[in-house]
């Protein structure tokens, strides 16, 4: 038993290491894609075609000195990025893998709980920074995350109608290409994930033209790098989450589908402008939630009829 637990722990750290390396090259892919969209060259000096640029930037930022804020809560200010990254690592642990880390019957519910708790480090960052820009970004972030987390929970309930389980491991046993059946629901989830990860056109928590950098305005050097890494890890995490629901898990094209969804997020950033905040809230409460509630009612009735007659 001890050997199995050690092997699972080793497998988890190996997956985490691969995810971190993938995240590094994903940032390079984003910079290259955006530069191509804007008719620029992009990173092209470090090693072959700029392949070493992410690692060079990480080393440069980690060796820089952190700024010392005068009127901040220094302990909370320093610890918040660590907790933000910790919650992201826990989410990676909860999601199902072939080696199997999480065997709880309610692992999907735990995933939603940790996803909700991951907003707290951002609140601590904003409050401890003692900055008006950070607090404004925090207020926007709270309203946005809470609004779209409700839609995400309803969406998961909608898909659980077909699976009747809260165990993430059972996602690996599904062999149905739900993407072909529920293309409209796939698009809805993609919009929700854009809002949850605060990406364009829903990146109002970090609106550069209004809030400098939002909740992380006062962060620099290594702590800013940790926030940056966590945000991109969450993008890959949510892309993997979509693949688990809509495509055949552990098929040969699974990694390709994860990167394709992540690339779609980059493509949206390069093409769509930032929307107004009132339209963002209206989209969450009046349109997406209304559609998901109707779909939940329809599919639950359909499931009951199927159980009665078949």
N, C-alpha and C positions, 0 to 999 in steps of 0.2 A: 504493500500500500504506500509506504514511504517513497519507494522508487518511482511509482506511478505519479505521485504528487510532485516529486522533483522533476520528472520528465515533463509534466504539464507546465510547471513553473518555467522550465528552460524553454519550452515551446512558446510560452507567452512572451518572454523577453526577446526571443528570436523574432516573433511576429512584430513586436513593438519596435525593434531595431530596424527591421525591413520597412515598417510604416514610416519611421523617422527619415530614412534615406529616401523613400518614395516622396515624402513631403518636401524634402530639399529639392529634388528634381522637379517636383510639381510647381514650386515657386519659379524655377527657371523656365519651365514651359509657359507659365503665365506671362512672365516678362517678355519672352520671345514672341508669344502670340499677340500681346498688346502692342509690341513694337511693330510687328508686321501689319496690324490693323491701322496703325498711325503712320505707316510708311517710314519706319526707323529701322536701324540695324539691331539694336538691343545688345545684351551682353555677348561679346565675341572674343575676348582677350584671354581669359583664364583657361589654360589647358586647351583642349580641343573644342572649338566653337563655344567657348564660355562655359564648359561643363563644370569647371571648378568654382564658378562664381558663388553659388549658395554656401559652400563650405568656407570660402574666403570671407564672405559677409558675416557668417556666424562667428568665426574666429575674431574678426575685427571688432564686432559688437561686444563679445564676451570679455575681451581684454580691456575695453574702455572703462573709465571710472564712472560709477553711478552718481547722478546729481543728488545733493543733500538738500532736501526741502526744509525751509526754516519752520513753518507753522503747520507741519503735517504730523500725523500719527505714524511715526517711523516704523514701529513694529508691524502694524497692519499693512502699511505701505510696502514693506519688504516681503511680507509673507503671502500677499494676495496672488501674485503671479504663480507661486509654487502650488497653491491650492487650485488655481485655475487649470494648471497642467495636470495635477493629480486627478481631478474629476474627469478630464479627458482620457487619461490612462485607464481609469475605472470603467468608463464607457467601452473602451476597446476590449477590456476583460469580459464584460457582460455579453457582448455580441457573440453569436455562435461561431465556433471554428471547428475544423475537422478533428483536431485532437481533443476538443471538449474541455473547456475550463469551468464553465458555470452550469451546474446541474440542478438549479433551483426550478421549482414548478412555476414560479412567478417572476422569472428573470426579465420578461418584457416589462412588467410593472416596475421592477427595480430600475430598468433602463430609463423609464419616464421620470422616476423620482430623482435619479442622479442628474438627468438632463435639466430638471427644474432647479436642483441645488447648484448647478454650475453657474447660475446667474449671480449667486451671492458673492463670489470673489470679485466680480465686476462692480458690485455695489460697494464693497470694501475699498477697492481701488479709488473709486470716485470720491467717497467720503474722506478717506485718509489723505488724499492729495490736497484737500482744502483749496480746490480750484473751481471757479464758476463754470468753466467750459466742461470740466469733468462731470460736475453735477448735472448739467443740462444733458450731456450725453447719457448719463445714468438714468435720468427720468425717461428719456426717449427709449432707451434700451429695455427698461422694465415694462413699459406699456407694450412695446413691440413683442417681446419674448412671451409675456403672459397671454397676449391675444392669440399668437400663432401656436403656442403650446396647447391651448384648448383645441384648436383645429387639428393638431397633430394627434392628440389623444383620441378624438372622435374618428380620425382616419384609421388609427390602429384598431379601434373597436370595429370599424367597418370591415377591415381585412380579417379580424379574428372571427367574424361571423362564419367564414369559410373554413377556418382551422379549429375554432373552439379550444384554444389553448393560449396560455400566457407564457409558455416556455419557448425561449428563442431557439433552442436546439432543434425544435420541430420544424423550423424554417428550412433546415438543411435536408429534410425528408420530403419536402414538397417538390414535385416534378412538373408543376404546371407553369406554363409561360403566361402569367397573369398580365404581362405587358400587352400581349396580343388581344386579351379579352377586355382589359380595362385601361385603354390608352388615355381616356379622359381623366380617370383617377390618378394615373401616373403623372399627368401634367399638373394636376392639383397638388400632389405631394411635392413635386419639383418646386412649385411656387412657395409652398410652406417651408421647404428646406432653405430656399434663398432667404426668406425672412428670418428663419431661426439662426442661420449662420451670419446674418447681417451683411449679405452681399448685395451688389448692385442688382436691381434698382432700389433695393431696400436698405441701403447702407447709411441710413440717417443717423445712427448712433455715432458714426465717425465722419459726419459731414465736414469735409475739409474746408469748404467755403464758409461754413457757419461756426463750427466748434473746434477748429484747428485739427484735433484728432480724436475728439470725443472723450470717452472715459479714460483712455490711456495717454492723455495729453502730456502729463508730467513724468512719464516714464521714458527711460533711455537705457542705452547699453544692454547689459545682459538681461535685465528684467523685461525690457521691451521685446527682446528676442524671444523670451519664453512666451509672452502674450501672442506674438506673431506666429510662433510655431504651433501654439494651441489652436489658433483660429484655422490654420491650414490643415492641422490634424483632424479638426472637426468637419471640415469640408470632405476629406477623404472618408471619414467615419460615416457621414450621412449618405455619401454616394454608395458605400458598401451596404448601408441599411436599405437603400432603394433596390439594389441588386438582389438582396435576400428576399424581398417581397415579390418582385416582378419578374425575375429571371430564374432560370434553373441554377440553384446553388451548386458550387463545385464542378460546374461544367468547364470545358476547356477555354471558353471565352469569358469566364467570370472576371478575371483581372482586366481584360480589355473593356468590359462593360463598366467597371468601376471608374476607369480612367476616362471613358467616353462621357459619363455623367459629370465627372469633375471638369472635363474640358468644356462641356455645355455651360457650366457656371462661369468659366473664364469668358466664353463667347458672349454670354449675356452682359458681363461687366463691360466688354469692349463695344457693345452695340446700343444698349438701352440707357437713357438718361435717368437720373434719380427722380423718383416721384415725390409729390407733396405728402406731408405727414398725415394730413386728414384723409387723403385718398388711401394711404396705407392702412389706416385703422378701419376705414369703410370697407375695404377689400376683405379684411379679416372677419369682421362681425356681421356684415350685411350680405356678403356674396359667398365667400368660401365656406363659412360655417353653415349657412342656409343650404347650400348645395350638398354638403356632406351629411347634414341631418336628413335631407330628403333621400339621399342614396342609402343611408343606414336603415331608414324605414322600409324602403323598397326591397333591399337585399335581405333584411331580417324576415320580412313576409315571404319572400321567395324561398328562403331556407326552410321556413316552417312548412310550406306547401310541399317542398321536396321531401322532407322527413316524413310527412304524413302519407304521401302516395308512393314513395319509393323506399 
